């Protein structure tokens, strides 16, 4: 199947034109307008420093339904001990830089380029991108960030410097999104780690249908707070 080259206008080909790997298009930019349009269509950027911007819409899609989130015995114990203090949108830039810099098992380098950092920091300033931070002893121990539109949360990346820190951040986010009646967390690409947390694969067709349902609701813009 052809890979589309994007034009200057923030428009995309239909997601079901993606090739078998999920790659749909190449080029364009990371303007806030283009990024938001991509998420509304079930498309996201993922590339490395030595590549042009690549846009993806995988089939199947990995999705975490909020009721399916798995809390392991050890994580439940950590939550009970109240080891970490969790906040929302307190240190977005620190979180995205942590996601970019903390080494991951079986992964060399990072796909969070400087260009990506700047683009999502701008989305955060516009009230669409959010971070969840887990603190221990006043230091950032882990966290995650993503984009929110309607009743959908698009998870981008997570990191930890202490065991269970990112999982605690995710557990608190799942609880809060459930309270706010969100429909799901888009986990994008399939990994064993996310499958172990309860995420499941669904076809692109079903995902896009559920995404459109979630987007019928107003977006909860601005800085998020635990107490909201």
C-alpha positions in Angstrom: 0.0 0.0 0.0 1.2 3.6 -0.7 2.7 5.7 2.1 1.2 9.2 1.8 3.4 12.4 1.9 1.6 15.1 3.8 1.0 18.6 2.4 1.2 21.9 4.3 -2.4 21.8 5.3 -3.1 19.8 8.5 -5.0 17.0 6.8 -4.5 13.3 6.6 -5.6 10.4 4.4 -8.2 8.0 5.9 -6.6 5.8 8.6 -7.6 2.6 6.9 -5.1 3.4 4.1 -2.3 2.6 6.5 0.1 -0.2 5.4 0.1 -3.6 7.4 2.6 -2.2 9.9 0.3 0.7 10.7 2.4 3.4 8.9 0.1 5.8 7.1 1.9 9.0 6.1 5.3 10.8 6.3 6.2 14.5 6.6 4.2 17.5 7.7 5.0 19.1 11.0 4.1 18.8 14.7 1.9 21.9 15.0 -0.8 21.8 17.6 -3.4 22.0 14.9 -2.0 19.0 13.0 -1.5 16.9 16.2 -5.0 17.5 17.4 -6.5 16.6 14.0 -4.3 13.4 14.0 -5.6 12.3 17.4 -9.2 13.0 16.4 -8.7 10.6 13.4 -6.9 7.9 15.4 -3.5 8.8 14.1 -0.3 9.5 16.1 3.4 10.5 15.3 6.2 8.0 16.1 9.7 8.3 14.7 13.3 8.8 15.7 15.8 11.6 15.2 17.2 10.1 12.0 13.8 9.8 10.3 11.2 12.2 9.0 8.0 12.5 10.9 6.1 9.3 10.6 2.3 9.0 11.2 0.7 5.7 12.3 -2.7 4.1 12.7 -2.1 0.5 13.7 -4.5 -2.4 13.2 -5.0 -3.9 15.8 -4.9 -1.0 18.2 -4.0 -1.5 21.9 -6.6 0.0 24.2 -7.0 0.0 28.0 -10.6 -0.1 29.1 -10.7 1.5 32.5 -12.6 -1.3 34.2 -9.9 -3.8 32.8 -6.9 -2.2 34.5 -5.1 -4.9 36.5 -3.7 -4.0 39.9 -1.2 -6.7 40.9 -0.8 -7.8 44.5 2.5 -6.0 44.8 1.0 -2.8 43.3 -2.0 -3.0 45.6 0.4 -3.2 48.6 2.4 -0.2 47.3 -0.9 1.8 47.0 -1.9 0.9 50.5 1.4 2.0 51.9 1.0 5.4 50.3 4.6 5.4 49.2 4.1 8.0 46.5 2.3 11.4 46.4 0.6 11.7 43.0 -0.2 15.0 41.3 -1.6 16.1 37.9 0.0 18.7 35.6 2.5 19.9 38.2 5.7 19.0 36.3 4.8 18.3 32.6 8.2 19.2 31.2 10.0 17.1 33.8 7.8 14.1 33.0 8.2 14.3 29.2 12.0 14.7 29.6 12.0 11.8 32.0 10.2 9.7 29.5 12.8 10.7 26.9 15.9 10.1 29.0 15.3 7.2 31.4 16.6 4.0 29.7 14.1 1.2 29.0 14.8 -2.5 28.9 15.2 -3.9 25.4 15.1 -0.4 23.9 18.0 1.7 22.5 17.5 5.5 22.4 14.2 7.3 22.4 11.5 8.2 20.0 10.7 11.4 22.0 12.8 13.8 20.0 13.5 17.4 20.9 10.9 18.4 18.3 8.3 16.1 20.0 9.1 17.5 23.4 8.5 21.0 22.3 5.3 20.1 20.4 3.7 18.4 23.4 4.8 21.1 25.9 2.9 23.5 23.6 -0.1 21.2 23.7 0.1 21.2 27.5 0.1 24.9 27.5 -3.1 24.8 25.4 -4.7 22.5 27.9 -4.8 19.3 25.8 -1.7 17.4 27.1 -1.5 16.3 30.7 1.0 14.7 33.0 0.6 12.5 36.1 3.5 12.7 38.5 4.5 10.2 41.3 6.7 11.9 43.9 8.8 10.3 46.7 10.6 12.4 49.2 9.9 15.5 47.2 11.6 14.1 44.1 10.0 13.0 40.9 10.1 9.2 40.9 8.0 8.5 37.8 5.0 9.5 35.8 3.3 9.5 32.5 1.9 12.0 29.9 -0.7 12.0 27.2 -3.4 13.9 25.3 -7.0 14.3 26.2 -9.9 14.9 23.7 -13.5 14.4 24.6 -13.7 11.3 26.8 -10.6 9.7 25.3 -7.1 9.8 26.8 -4.2 9.0 24.4 -1.4 7.7 26.5 2.0 8.7 25.1 4.7 7.5 27.4 5.6 6.6 31.0 8.8 6.3 33.0 10.0 5.4 36.5 13.1 5.9 38.6 11.7 3.9 41.5 9.8 0.6 41.4 6.0 1.0 40.8 6.2 4.8 40.5 4.7 4.9 37.0 2.2 2.1 37.8 1.0 4.1 40.8 0.6 7.2 38.5 -1.4 5.1 36.0 -3.6 3.6 38.7 -4.5 7.1 40.0 -5.1 8.3 36.5 -7.4 5.3 35.7 -9.4 6.0 38.9 -9.8 9.7 38.0 -10.7 9.1 34.4 -13.3 6.6 35.6 -14.7 9.3 37.9 -14.9 11.6 34.9 -16.7 9.0 32.8 -13.9 8.7 30.2 -14.3 5.8 27.8 -10.8 4.4 27.5 -7.0 5.0 27.4 -5.5 4.6 23.9 -2.3 2.6 24.5 -1.5 2.7 20.7 1.1 0.0 20.1 1.0 -3.5 21.6 3.6 -4.3 24.3 3.8 -7.1 26.8 4.1 -4.6 29.6 0.8 -2.9 28.7 -1.0 -6.2 28.1 0.0 -7.2 31.6 -1.7 -4.1 32.9 -5.0 -5.1 31.3 -4.8 -3.4 27.9 -6.3 -5.4 25.0 -6.2 -5.3 21.2 -9.1 -4.2 19.1 -9.5 -3.8 15.4 -8.9 -0.3 13.9 -12.5 -0.2 12.7 -13.9 -0.8 16.2 -11.4 1.6 17.8 -12.3 4.4 15.4 -16.0 3.9 16.1 -15.4 4.1 19.9 -13.2 7.1 19.4 -15.9 9.0 17.5 -18.3 8.2 20.4 -15.8 9.5 22.9 -15.2 12.7 20.9 -18.9 13.6 21.0 -18.3 14.8 24.6 -16.6 18.2 25.5 -12.9 18.1 26.2 -11.7 18.7 29.8 -9.1 21.4 28.9 -6.8 23.3 31.2 -4.7 22.1 34.1 -6.1 18.9 35.8 -6.1 18.5 39.6 -6.5 15.4 41.7 -9.3 17.2 43.6 -11.3 18.1 40.5 
